[in-house]
Amino acid sequence: MKLVIAATLFVAAVCACARPPNYDESKVAPYTLEDPLSFADGRKLKDASEWPARRREILEIFAKEMYGQPPPEPEAVVTELVEEGPTLAGIAIRRQYRMWFKADKSGPYVDWLLVLPNQLHGLHPIMENGHVKCENGRKVPVILTLNYYGNHALLTDKEVPVADNAWLYRFENGKAVGGKPLEEHRGRSRQTNRLSTVPIETICARGYALLTACYGQISPDAEVKLGFDEAFCYTGIFSLWPKRDESRDDNITALGAWAWTLSRGLDLAERILEIDAKRSVVTGCSRLGKTALLAAARDERFAVCVPNQTGGGGCPLAKRDFGENVSTEMKSFPYWYCKAYGKYIDNEQAMKFDQHLLLAAVAPRALLVQGFNQDWFDTKGEYLACRAASPAWEFLGKQGLPDGGFPENYETSCIGPSLGYVRRGGGHGISGYDWIWLLDFADGCWQERSMRHEAPSLCADASPTPKGMDVCAKLFKDEIANGVIHGGAIVAGGLEGAPLSGSWGWADAAHTVPMTTRTVIDMASVTKAAAGATAFLVAHAKGIVDFDVPFTNVLHSYWAPLQRSVTIRDLANHVSGFGEADGTPRVYFSPDAKTMLDNILSMPPKEPTRGKVVYSCRNYVILGQVFEAATGCRIDDFCRKEIFDPVGMKDTSIGAPSQGIGSDRLAKIFRRHFPAHRYSILAGADRLCCSI
């Protein structure tokens, strides 16, 4: 009951100092909406190739006229796993990350809570090296959202601390107040009597991870009518950016800062091995629904956007002038919008844009708008914005908003595969209905994508012939006859099968065990290319590793003097100077793995000359340490999750053979003398995708 009273008082207070909202459909004046498929100068788009330019134009309009300029890219995105443990009675993993935006971890930070589903095979979670083992068979999609009350409000777990650097907006005894998060709000979002809930068990059971941060850690959401100085709203994360230029009318806004932080959350999701960040959903309710919509419009990496009950300044058309209007928005929350937006107070018809264009900026990605029936939020205006934006999806080859009029409550006929609208009764908040609609909509998006992107065979363009097999056989037989190798196998194919395969010779030096395509072979130094270099390329593509920085910037445990800077690229290309000439003894070698690693990290290179290629295992042993320091995970775990598992190489591992492989499948030609050889790859030939 307190929530209803507080909301009523809040709306009344806003109306007392701004133009009262219109709640009469008969008073909605005629209005004209801009064509999403025409440039601002009137030129029609010719084809889909011109859409990126139109989308940029739309975003520039909103940056100049409403939401302010987007914040600049961060100097760095530094994350640290600060806590991990089982949660939800073991069916999920709780991880807490702290994120900084400067390389030296100075300045503001944001704490992210990840709840990762864990499909247990036994009775209890398995602990490995102090971490909870994730037993999922594949990567999971992720839902990103900001929360109102603090990360501790989403779980009852005492391990989730109350943030000490957040400022939150809340109602107490019918009055809007602000301050730090409260311990008494622990688990608040799980309470069944709340208008807004986060059903994490359901989210995890549906196979989704949840990644969230408290918006109050980003910047204060302080309503200026309550006596707070507007400048207070530009603290927190705003300290990362240049001082505000008050002569400008398009400065960065709070909505822009919150949306920017959601993109940084997606940066984090891309680094988490168990998450498929290409299947990301961004959502939020009310002002955080506006935030989610703006984040998706600006950042094309978000695959699905589900803004919930955004109210004015989000999804509804402003030119309808129904419910919340520009006057009420700017009187209460001027820090959400830039100063330029103020010129449309009592003047919405002068706008050369409207919210349907922001919705269109999400196309061709998936968008589901969720509304409810309080007139202040103008859910019909949301539906009409979706209808006006629909041509963008159709133009780009997607299905637009399904035909039909304004749907009834709970009717899902207006939810298409790429664009949808749905509404319900009840109060203001994201409810169980909304979460189920979100999950069903996202599931449909992934199913459509999998149908359109079936994994092709790596040999799709190559028709294997007996002649091809004859060539393979001759190569192997010649090498075996000349004593170069004992035996070998080849399998060329992909996820759909192996159309070209064969094996020759022996799997042991005594020539008693025949080689087969199921023999597990020690790849030795081929590991450098098959695993090490590939892992670095994947990490580089994710923005985790920069090849051209000195490796000592990452690997602080290396303390030997260097006569020049040695980059990660130098190590990978064997031009670091760490190599030894042929016949030179490996002075760092030791039968004890730890001693040998200490030797490698304490010995300077003998050859300081840049560019001279001298092959050495030292380069890749150091690279392995660099990789683990940069990514925060073991290279064997990374390779399994990012390289081997995605292409079905279930019998491939680094170090010991994969669990379940019997000794009868192991080639008896391993190099037993190399100590704790973690960087050796064991590959089942029947799972390797290779070619001549």
N, C-alpha and C positions, 0 to 999 in steps of 0.2 A: 504494500500500500504506500509506503514511503516513496518508492520509485515513481509511482503515478503522480502523487502530489508534487514531487520535486520537478518532474517534467512539465506539469501544468504551470507551476510558478515560473519556470524558466522561460516557456513560450510567452507567457503574459509579460514578463519583464522585458523581453526583447521587443515585443510589440509596442511597449510604452515609450520607447525612444526611437523607433524606426517606423517606416510606413507600414501600417497594418497589412497583413497578408490577405489576399483575395481567396475566398473559399467558394465562390459562386461561378460555376462553369459558364453561365450565361454572360458573365462579364469578361470572359477571355476574348480579347480583341484579335482580329485577323493578324497573322504574322507570316513572314516569309523565311524559310530556312535555306541556307547555302547548300549547294550541291556538293556532296563529298567527292564527286568525280569530275569536278571542274576546278581549275586553278583560280586563284583569287582574281586574276585579270580576265576571267571569263572563258579561257580556253578549255575545251573538253579534253579529257584524257583519251589518247588514241588507243592504248593497250596497256596491259599490266606492267610493262617495263617502265611506264611513267608514274606508277603508284608510289615508289619510294620518294620521288621528288615531291609529290603532292602530300604525302605523309609528313615529310620534313616541313613543308610549308604550314600544315595544320599545327604541328607542334610549336613552330616559331610564333604563330599567332597566339596560342595559349600562353607561351612564355612571355610575350610582350604585353598581353592584355589581361591576364587573369592569374596565372600561377607563379609568375616570375621566372627568371632564367634558371635552368637546372644547375645544381652545384657542380663544380669541376670534379674531374676524376681525382681520387685520393692519391697522395704521395705513395702510399703502400696500403695493403690490407694484410695486417699481421694478426693471425689467430693463434690462440693457445688453448689446448684442451685442459681445463682446470679441474674437472671432476667427471667421473663416470661410474655408473652402477646400474643394476637391474631395477626396473620399476614395473608398475601394474602387475604385481605378483609374478614377475618374471617373463611376461609375454612381450616386454619391450625393454629397450636399453635407454637409459637416461644419460645424456652427455651435455656438459655445460662448457661453452667456449667463451673466452673473452676476446674481443676484437678491438684492435687499435688501427689508426689510420696514418700513422707515421712509423717509419722503419725502426726508430729507437723506442717505440712504445710510449712516447710522451703524448700529452694532450688527452682529449676525451676518448672514452671507450664505451662499447656497448656489449652487454652480456646476452648471448644467444642460448636458448634451451632447445635441445633436440630430443624428441621422443621417437625412437626408431623401432619399428616392429621387429620382433625376434621370434621366429617360428621354431620353438623348442622341439627337439626330437626326444628328449628325455624328460625327467620330472623337474629338473632344476637347470638354471643357466650354467654354462661352462665358463670358468675363468681361465684365461691364458695370459701369462706375463702381466698380471695385474689388470687386464682388460676383460670385459664381458665378450665372449665369442658370439658373433652374429651368425646365426644358423640359417639365415634366409638363403634360398637357392639361387636368388637373382637380385639385382638391384631394384630398389623400390622408388616410386615417384614421391615427390615431396610437396607439402602444402606450407607456404610461407605466409605469415601474418604477424602483425604487431598486436600487442595486447595492452589493455587499459590499466591493470592493477599490479603488474609485476609478474615475472616468471613464476614466482612461488604461488600465484593464484591458480595456476593450471594443474599443479600436482599438490598432494598433501605431503610429499616427501620432504623431510627436514633438511635434506642435503641441498635443497634449492634455497639459497639465501635471499633475504630481502635486500633489494638493491639500495645502496646508500647514496647513489648519485642520481636518483630519479626524482622528478617533481611531477605529481599527478593531480588531475582534476577530478573532483568527485562531489557528490551531494551528501550533506549531513544535516539531518533535521529540516529538510526542505530548503536548505541554503547551499549554494555552490561555493565550495572552498577548495583550496589546494594545499599540497604539502607532500611529504615523503610517503612512500608506500607503507602499508600497515601490516604487521604480523597477523592480525586478525583476519586478513583477507587470504591467508593461505588456503588453497583448495577452493576458493570462491567460485571459479569457473566450472567446478564439478558439482556444485549444489543444484539440486533438481528444482528448487523454487526460484531460480534466477531466470530473467527474461533472456539473458545471453549465457550460453553454455558452450563448452568445448568438450565434446564427447570423445576423449582421446582413445578409450578402449575401442570404440567403433571405428575411429579413423585408422588405428593400427590393424584391427581385424580386417578392414577392407584393403590392407596392404599399403598404406600410406605412412610416410614419416611426417612429423610436424616440426617445423623450425620456427621459433618465435622469439621476439625481444619486446621489451616494454618501451612504448613510445615515449614515456616520460624520461627515459635515459637519453633520448636524442635531443629534445629541446622542450622547454616547459610549455604546456598548453594552458596558458593563463588568460582567462577572459578579462579583457581590459575594463569592462564595466564594473568588475568587482574591486577595482582600485589598483590593480597591478599595472605597472609601467609596461607599455608595449615593448620597450627595449629588452625587458626581461625574457620575452619570448624568443629573442634572437641570441640566446646564450647556449651553452651546451655544445652541440656539434658545430654550431656556427663559428666557434673559435678557430676551426680549421681553415676558414675562408677569409679573404681580405675584408677589411672593415667596410661596413655598409656605406654606400654612397647615397646620401639622402637626396641628392639632386636627381637621382634616377627614379623612375616609377615602375621598374621591372626587377627589383632586387629579389634575391632568393627568399622564399617564403617557408613557413613551417610545413605546409603540405609538401612542398618540394624537398625539404630536408628529410621528412619521414619517408617519402617515396624513394629518395636516394639511398636511404639506409636499407630498404627492402632489397634494392639491387646489390648492396654489399652482402646481405644475407644469402642471395643467390650465388655470389662469389664464393662464400663459404660452402654452400651446398655442392658446388662443383668440385670441391676438394675432398669431400667425404666419400670414401670408396664405396660405401653401401648404397649410395643414393644415385639415381639416374636423374641428373639435374635438367636434362632435356625434357623430362616429364614433370614440369613444375607448375603448381597452381598458386596464384597469389589472391588472397582474399582479405576481407576486413569488413567491419560493420560501422555505419554512420560516418564520422569523420575519417576513420581508418578504412572505410569503404572507398571514400574519395581518394585516399592515399593509395590503395591497391590499384584503382583504376588509373591514376596518374603514373604509377610505377610501370604498369603494363603498357601504357601508351608510349612511354619514353624508352623502355627497355624491351627489345624484341626477344630477349632470351626467355621471358615468361611465356610459357606455352598456353596456359589457361588463366583467365581472369574472371573472378566471381565477386563483384562488388555487391555488398548487401546493405540495403536501406540507406543510401548515401545522402538523401536530402538534397536541397539546393546547393549548387556548386559542384555537384557530382554527376549523376545521370539525368535528372529531369531537365526538360527544356526551360531555359530562363525566359524566353520570349512569351511563353504562355502566361507568365505572371500569375501563377497559381501556387498558393502555399508560400513557402520560404522564398524570399526575393533578394535581389542584390543589396537592398537597403538593410534588411535584417542581417544578412551575411557580413557586411562591412561594419555595421555598428557593433556587432558582438565579437567578431573574429577577424579583425583587419590584418592580423599576422598570418592568416591562412592564405591570403591573396595579396597580390602586389597592388601598389597605389593606383596603377592605371585602371584597375577594375572599378574603382570608385566612381569613374565618370559615367558609369552605367546605372548609378542609383536613380531610381524613378525614370530610367531612360533605356530600358532593356531593348526596345525596338531599334535602337541605334547600333546595337551590336552587329558586327560583320561576321559573327560566328555564333555557334550555340553548341550545347553539349553533345549533340549527335555526331559532331565532327570528332570530338575526343573519343567517343565510342568507336568510330570508324578507324581511328588511328591504331586500334588493336588488330584490325583485319590484316591478313587472313587468319590470324590465330583465333582461338576460341574464347568467346565471351558469353557469360550468363549473368544477366541483371536480375537481382532479387529485390522485390519491393514488399511493402505492407500498406495497410489502408488508412493510415493517419493522414489527413489532408495536408498537414504541414509538409510532408515529404513528397507529395504529388506523384504518386506511383503511376498514374495515368501518363503524366509527363515523361516518366522513365520509359514506359511502353512506346510512346510516340517517338522518343529519341531513338530507340532500337529500330523502329520501323523506318525512320529517316536515314539511319546508318546502314541499313541492310544492303542497299545497292553496292556498297564497297565489297562485301563478301561475295556477292554474286559476280561482280566484275572480275574478281580474282579467282573465279572458278570454284567457289564454295557455295554451299546452300545457305541462303539468307534466312531471315526470320520466317518461320512457317506462316502460311496464309491463314487468315482468320482475324476477327476483331479482338478487342480488348478482352483477355481471358478472365474467367471467373476465378475466385480464390481457390488455390490449391490445384487448379487445372494446369496440366503440363503440356497441353497441345501446342503451346507456343515455344517450346524448347526444341530447337533444331540441333543438328550435330555440331554446328560451328557457332551459331548465334541463338540465344534464347532469352526469354523473359518469363518470370513466374512471380506470383504474389500470393500473399496469405493474409489471414486475419491475425489477431493477437497483438501483443505489445512490441515495443521497439527493442530489438536485440536479435542476435543470430541464434536461431533455435534449432532443435533437432530436425525439423522439416528442412530448414535451409541447408544443413550439413548433408542430409541424404540427397537432396537435389544436386548439391555440389559434387558429391562423390559419384553419383550416377552419370552426371554430365561429363566429368573428367574421364571416367572409365570408358565412355563412348568415344572420347577423343583418342585415347590410346588404342582402342580396338580399330578405329578407322586408320590410324597411322600404321599399325602393324599390317593391315591388309594392303596398304599402298606401298609399303617398304619391306617386302619379304626379302630375306637375306639371299642374294644371288650366289650362285656357285662361282668360286674363283676361276673355274675352268669353263665358264659359260660360253666363251668365244672360242674355245679350243676343243676340237673334236678328237679325242684320243684315238689313235690308230695302232694296229699291230706294229707298224713301222716305228712309231714313237716308243713303244715298249722295247722293240729290238735295239734301239739306240741306247736306252737306259741299261738294258741288260749287258750290252757290249762294254759300256763304260765301267760298270761295276765289276764284271768278270775280268777285264783287263787289269784293274787295280788290285783285285784279289790275287790274280796270277802273278803279278809283279811284287807281291808281298807288301804293298803299300797299306792295305787294310785287310782285316779278317773277314769282314762282311758288311752289308749295308741294306737299307730299305728305303723306298721312296713311296710317298703317298701324295698325290696331287688332287685337290678337290676343295670342298667348302662345307658349309653346314648341311647342304642337301645330299652329301655323299662324297665318295672318293672314286671317281671314274677311272683313275689311272693309279695303279699300285703294283708293287712287286718287291720281292726280297731275294737276296743272293748271299751265298757264303755262310759264315758261321758267327754265332753270338759269343764264342769263347776262343781264347788263344789256342786251346788244344784241338779245336775243330771237331768237337763232339756234339755241340748243341747248335742246330740250324738257326739261322737268322730268320725271323718272321716279321710281318708288319705289326705285330703286337709286342715285339721286343722293346724294352725300355733301355735307352742308350744314354750314356753320359756324353753330353754335348761339349764338355770342356770349354775351351776358349771361344767357341761359337756363342756361348752365353753372352759375351760382350755385345754382340749384335742382336741376338734373338731376344734377350731380356733387358740387359743394361741400357743400351742405346735406345731401344724401343720405349722403355719406361721413362727415360728423360724426354723423349719426344712427346709422349702423352702428357707429362707434367708441364712441359713448355707450352703445349697447346692449351692447357688449363690456366696458364698464367702464373704457375707456381715457381717455375725455374727460369732464370735469365741466363742464357749460355755465355754471355759476354761480360759477366761480372767476375772479379777475382774469386776463386773458390774459397779463399780464406774468409771472405765476407759471410759465408754460410757455415763453413766448418771451422768453428772456433777452437776445436781440440787440436788442430794442426799448429804446432808452435815452432817448427824449425825455420831458420832464416831463409828468405828468398831473395835472390839478386834482382829479380824482376817480378812483376805481377804475372800470375798464372791463372788464366780463366778456365771456366768449366769446359768451354769449347776446346781449349788447348789440351786438357786431359783426354777428352773424348777422341781427339784427332791424333793422339800420341805425339804431340809437338811441345809437350810441357817441359822436357828436359829430364824427366824422371826415368827415362829408359836406360838400359845397359847395353853396351855393344855385345855382339855375338861372342860367347865364350866367357863373358865377365860373370863371376859368381854373384848370386843374389845375396848380398850381405845382410839384407833384412830378414832372410828366411829363418824360421824357427819351427820346430815341431809343435810348439804350443801356439795356438791361434792368437790368444791375447797378446803374447809377447811379440809375435810377428806384426800384429796391427800396431802396437806401440812403436815398434821399430820403423814402420812405414811412415807413421805420423810425426816422427821425430827426426827423420833424415832428410836433409835438403837435397834437391836435384843436383846431379853431378854436371849436367850439361845445361848451362843457362841460355844458350843460343836459341832464339825464337825461330820456329819454322822448320827445324830439323826433325824429320819423322824417325823416331826410334820406338819400336813397339815394346811395351812393357805392361806386365800385369799390375804393376804399382798404380798406373793411371786409373784403372777401373776399380781397384780396391779402394782408392781414395774417392773415386766417383760414387761408389756405393755408400760411403760414409757421408758424402755431400748430399746425396739424394735423401737419405734418411733424416738428415738434419733439416733439409728444406721442406720435406713433406710431413715430417712428424710420424711417419709410419715405416715399418720394415719393408725393404725392397721386395722380399719374397711375397709378403701379403699384397703389396701393390700390384705386382706382376700377375698374381693369381686372379685378383678381382678386376683389374683393368685390361689385361691382355689375354690371359689364358681362358678364363671362364666365359667371357663373352663370345668366343668362337668355338666353344665346346672342347677345349683341350684339357679334359678332366684328368688325364694321367700325366700332366706336365707340372713340374714343381721345381723349386730351387732348393738345393740341399738334399735332404733325404727323399726317397721315392714317395709318391703320394700314398696315403693310407689305403690299404686294401690290395696293393700290388704285391703278388707273391714273388718269391725268389726265382721261381721258374721263368719269370718274364724278364729278369734283369740280365743284361749283357755282362758276361764275366770278364770284362776288360777295363774296369774302373781303375782310376789312379788312386790307390789307397794311401799313398804317402802324403797327399796334400791335406793339411790340418783343417778341420772344421770348415770345409770348402763351401760356404753358404752361397757363393756366387757361381756354383756349377749347376747347370740345369739338366734335369732328368726329363726326357721327353718320350712319351709313347708315340711311335711313328704313326700309329693309326689315328692319332688326334692332331698331328701336325699338318697344317696347310702349307704345302711346299710345292715347288715346281723345278724342272730342270733348267 
